[in-house]
Amino acid sequence: DSGVTQTPKHLITATGQRVTLRCSPRSGDLSVYWYQQSLDQGLQFLIQYYNGEERAKGNILERFSAQQFPDLHSELNLSSLELGDSALYFCASSVEGGWHYGYTFGSGTRLTVV
Amino acid sequence: QQPVQSPQAVILREGEDAVINCSSSKALYSVHWYRQKHGEAPVFLMILLKGGEQKGHEKISASFNEKKQQSSLYLTASQLSYSGTYFCGTRHSGAGSYQLTFGKGTKLSVIP
């Protein structure tokens, strides 16, 4: 157990639907990162939050949104889902902004869009 | 800018050594290395910072050449447990540098 908790582990949904992925960072970590992993693209950075505020944005689609709550847990919302959104979504956390320490990854949520 | 890793895949026999390279087209502030086993989350191995020293633990070490914008991961006397996909992640110097961008990975297979 890495200390980063992601729920649910698996999600199967239909095209056009909306889902919410949840992440609880490791105790004491202020930064949360979301990554998408598909077979041919590796780990694609989506978005970072630090202590409740958005810090950096990567290749996140407009149909996707995220937030970090006061208790530091984060949610990634995916809407108008398409087949191509099927992937493994990882959340990671780090002590500070990720400058001097590594990231701790959760076990991921496998999203299948049918 | 996604870093480029080489090789894409390598097969080793137990006890052999391997080097995985990671290069960037932009000036780097830091390089992270992670290992991911099939069906599992990536696990942090080490971070190398600009101006820092070569890092290592056990038989896995890494170097960071700031001028060449490259990092290399060295695996010596490989063990079966080293099998997995290795990713480097790079953070660039300068504005907008919060993002850690990962390479496509190097699949390492260690066989008996």
Interface residues (C-beta under 8 A of the other chain):
Chain A: S2 Y33 Y35 Q41 G42 L43 Q44 F45 Q48 R55 A56 G58 F90 G97 G98 W99 H100 Y101 G102 Y103 T104 F105 G106 S107 G108
Chain B: Q2 Y29 S30 H32 Y34 E40 A41 P42 V43 F44 L45 M46 I47 L49 F87 G89 R91 G96 Y98 Q99 L100 T101 F102 G103 K104 G105
